[in-house]
Amino acid sequence: MKNKITIAIDGFSSTGKSTIAKLLAKKYNYVYVDTGAMYRAVTLFAKQNNYVGEGYLKKEELIKELNSISLSFKFNKDLGFAEMLLNGVNVEKEIRTLEVSQLVSKVAAISEVRKKLVAEQQLMGKERGIVMDGRDIGTVVFPDADLKLFMTASADKRATRRYKELIGRGDKVNFDEILFNVQERDRIDSTRKDSPLVKADDAIEFDNSDMGIQEQFERICSLVDRKLQEI
C-alpha cells in the first residue's frame, strides 16, 4: 500500500503503548490492533471457565478449548477506538481489571495460546497501514515492520500511572499491589521460553518515564513522518 507503513510498538506493561498506538492510528488513519486485549480476552475466558486463578493454571484444559475462542474488534465511534469482543460479547471493561492483569502473563506464556494469536495478528496486518502494540510485535509478529518502537519506563512510574487509571475508573486498588503486579509481569514476560519480551535489534528504545502523552506523541510522530519520507 503506497505511503503506508507498519508500526510495531513493543515494551513493558503500563508504558502507554496502547494510548500512543491509538493516537497514531487516528492521526495517520491506520488500523489499530491492541494485541494485549487479545491475550486479556483469552485470560478472561480461562478465568470464567476455572482454567486459571490465583495459584493454579489448568494449561492442558485451556489448550483443548482454544478453538472455541473467537476474538474480534468492534469500532466504537464514541470512544474513537475498537473494543474487544470475546465470542461476540463486548468484554472491554472486564479485561481491564486488576484481577485479569494478575493472571494474563501466565496465560500469555502458553505456546499454543501465542501461536493462535500470532497467526490472527499476522492476518490482520497483511496490508500496511497498521499500528500494533504488544510484547513481541517487532520480534515475532512483524519482524519486518517499517518502524519498531520499544517503550520503557521505571516500574514505579508505570505503577503510578496504572494506579491513577484504576482509581479514575472507580476501582478500589492498593498501590503496593499494583507495583508488585507490574514487577511480576516484567519478570514473567521477560523470562518466558516462548517469545520473551526483548527489544528487537532494529527497534528504537523510547523511555517515557518523565514524559507526558503529548510530548511522547509529538516525538513519535516525527519518527513516523521521517520513515514515510523514506518509502
C-alpha positions in Angstrom: 0.0 0.0 0.0 1.6 3.3 -1.1 2.7 5.7 1.6 1.7 3.4 4.3 3.9 1.7 6.8 3.7 -1.0 9.5 4.3 0.3 13.0 5.2 -2.2 15.7 5.2 -1.0 19.4 6.6 -3.3 22.0 7.5 -2.7 25.6 6.8 -3.3 29.2 3.3 -3.2 30.8 1.8 0.2 31.6 4.2 2.2 29.4 1.3 3.7 27.4 1.8 1.6 24.3 -1.9 1.4 23.6 -2.5 5.1 24.2 0.2 6.1 21.8 -0.9 3.5 19.2 -4.5 4.8 19.3 -3.3 8.3 18.7 -1.0 7.3 15.8 -3.8 5.3 14.2 -6.2 8.2 14.4 -3.7 10.8 13.1 -2.5 8.6 10.1 -5.8 6.8 9.5 -4.3 3.4 10.2 -5.8 0.3 11.6 -5.0 -0.2 15.3 -4.8 -3.6 16.9 -4.4 -4.0 20.7 -2.8 -7.4 21.0 -2.7 -7.1 24.8 -6.5 -7.0 24.7 -6.5 -10.3 22.8 -4.4 -12.0 25.5 -6.5 -10.5 28.2 -9.7 -11.8 26.5 -8.2 -15.4 26.4 -7.3 -14.9 30.1 -10.9 -13.8 30.9 -12.2 -16.9 29.1 -9.8 -19.1 31.1 -10.8 -17.4 34.4 -14.6 -17.7 33.6 -14.1 -21.5 33.0 -11.8 -22.0 36.0 -8.8 -22.8 33.9 -6.7 -20.1 35.7 -6.8 -18.4 39.0 -4.5 -17.4 41.9 -2.1 -20.2 42.3 -3.2 -22.5 39.6 -3.3 -22.9 35.8 -5.0 -25.8 34.0 -2.9 -25.5 30.9 -4.0 -28.6 29.0 -7.7 -28.0 29.6 -7.4 -24.4 28.2 -5.4 -25.6 25.2 -8.2 -28.0 24.3 -10.7 -25.1 24.3 -8.7 -22.7 22.2 -10.7 -23.5 19.0 -13.9 -22.4 20.8 -12.5 -18.9 21.4 -13.4 -16.3 18.9 -11.8 -12.9 19.1 -12.8 -9.7 17.2 -12.7 -6.0 17.5 -15.7 -3.6 17.1 -15.1 0.1 16.5 -16.8 2.4 19.0 -17.4 5.8 17.4 -18.0 7.5 20.8 -14.6 6.2 22.2 -12.7 6.5 18.9 -11.2 3.0 19.1 -12.2 -0.6 18.7 -13.3 -2.6 21.7 -12.6 -6.3 22.4 -15.2 -8.9 21.7 -14.9 -12.4 23.1 -17.2 -14.9 21.4 -19.3 -11.9 20.2 -19.6 -10.3 23.7 -18.1 -6.9 24.4 -15.6 -7.6 27.3 -13.6 -4.3 27.1 -14.3 -3.4 30.7 -13.9 -6.9 32.1 -10.4 -7.5 30.6 -9.0 -4.3 32.1 -9.5 -5.3 35.8 -6.5 -5.9 38.1 -7.6 -9.5 38.5 -7.1 -10.2 34.8 -3.9 -8.2 34.9 -2.6 -10.5 37.6 -3.3 -13.6 35.5 -2.6 -12.6 31.9 1.2 -13.2 31.9 0.6 -16.9 32.9 -1.8 -17.4 30.1 0.3 -15.5 27.6 3.3 -17.7 28.3 1.4 -20.8 26.9 2.9 -21.6 23.5 -0.3 -22.8 22.0 -2.1 -19.5 23.0 0.7 -17.4 21.5 0.6 -19.5 18.3 -3.1 -18.9 17.8 -3.0 -15.2 18.5 0.2 -14.5 16.5 -1.4 -16.2 13.4 -4.5 -14.0 13.9 -2.4 -10.8 14.3 -0.3 -11.5 11.2 -3.5 -12.0 9.2 -4.8 -8.6 10.4 -1.6 -7.0 9.3 -1.2 -8.4 5.8 -1.7 -4.9 4.4 0.4 -2.0 5.5 -1.2 0.9 7.3 -1.4 -0.7 10.7 -0.3 0.1 14.3 0.0 -2.9 16.6 1.3 -2.9 20.1 2.2 -5.8 22.5 5.2 -7.7 23.7 6.5 -9.5 20.6 5.3 -7.4 17.7 8.7 -6.3 16.4 10.4 -9.6 17.0 7.7 -12.3 16.2 4.5 -10.9 14.7 6.0 -8.3 12.3 9.8 -8.8 12.3 10.0 -6.8 9.0 7.9 -3.8 10.4 9.0 -0.5 8.9 9.1 1.3 12.3 9.7 -0.5 15.6 9.5 1.2 19.0 10.3 -0.3 22.3 8.6 1.6 25.2 10.0 1.6 28.7 9.7 3.4 32.0 10.6 2.8 35.6 8.4 0.3 37.4 7.4 3.0 40.0 6.2 5.4 37.3 4.3 2.7 35.5 2.6 1.5 38.7 1.6 5.1 39.5 0.0 5.5 36.0 -1.8 2.3 36.4 -3.0 3.2 39.9 -4.4 6.5 38.8 -6.1 4.9 35.8 -7.9 2.3 38.0 -8.8 4.9 40.7 -10.2 7.1 38.0 -12.4 4.2 36.9 -13.7 3.8 40.4 -11.8 0.6 41.2 -10.7 0.0 44.8 -7.0 -0.8 44.5 -3.8 -0.7 46.5 -0.6 0.9 45.1 1.8 -1.7 46.5 -0.3 -4.5 45.0 -0.2 -2.8 41.6 3.6 -2.2 41.9 4.1 -5.9 42.7 1.9 -6.8 39.7 3.9 -4.6 37.3 7.2 -6.1 38.6 5.9 -9.7 38.4 4.6 -9.2 34.9 8.0 -7.8 33.8 9.7 -10.9 35.3 7.3 -13.4 33.6 7.2 -11.6 30.3 11.0 -11.3 30.1 11.8 -14.9 31.1 9.2 -17.0 29.4 10.6 -19.5 26.9 8.2 -18.7 24.1 8.6 -15.2 22.6 10.0 -13.4 25.6 9.8 -9.6 25.9 13.0 -8.4 24.3 13.9 -5.3 22.3 14.4 -6.0 18.6 17.8 -5.1 17.3 16.4 -2.5 15.0 13.9 -1.1 17.4 14.1 2.5 18.8 14.1 2.4 22.6 11.7 5.1 24.0 11.9 5.8 27.7 8.9 7.9 28.7 9.4 7.9 32.5 9.4 11.7 32.6 7.3 12.5 29.5 3.7 13.4 29.2 1.5 11.9 26.5 1.7 15.0 24.2 5.5 15.1 24.2 5.7 11.4 23.5 3.2 11.7 20.7 5.0 14.6 19.0 8.4 12.8 19.2 7.0 9.6 17.8 5.1 11.4 15.0 8.4 12.8 13.9 9.8 9.3 13.6 6.8 8.2 11.6 7.0 11.2 9.3 10.7 10.6 8.7 10.0 6.9 7.9 7.2 7.9 5.5 9.6 10.1 3.6 11.9 7.2 3.1 9.4 5.0 1.3 
